[in-house]
Amino acid sequence: MTGGIKIKWGKITSNNNEYHDVLISNGVIEERDYNRLKEEFGTSHKIGDWEIDKLIQYNPDVIIIGTGYFGAVEVPNELKDRIQKNKFELKFLKSPAAIKEYNSLLSKGKKVNALIHSTC
């Protein structure tokens, strides 16, 4: 991935591709599975177990959770526990700050996985 990622309300852009909410693991950006989140939780403001699995894959230096513009995404204790157990650094920031931190860490050669919510 080159050029970093950008965010505007409801839209995340990388390499001319647009997404709503993303999960980034090992440099691969994918759209979060909104239908699965809605089915399991009734909202995209929660993080699924399958997303946690992807976030801890490939031994990242840092995991960033972009909690939305207003911090609406809930960071489950299971994620915090698994991160601490595996000794990964975890940052949860409002999404514009999360994008900025993600791009900054990448430019420094860090391995970063992230989950970014683009609205609330």
Secondary structure as UniProt FT lines:
FT   STRAND          6..8
FT   TURN            9..10
FT   STRAND          11..14
FT   TURN            15..16
FT   STRAND          17..19
FT   STRAND          22..25
FT   TURN            26..27
FT   STRAND          28..31
FT   HELIX           34..41
FT   HELIX           49..56
FT   TURN            57..58
FT   STRAND          62..66
FT   HELIX           77..86
FT   STRAND          89..93
FT   HELIX           95..107
FT   TURN            108..109
FT   STRAND          112..116
//
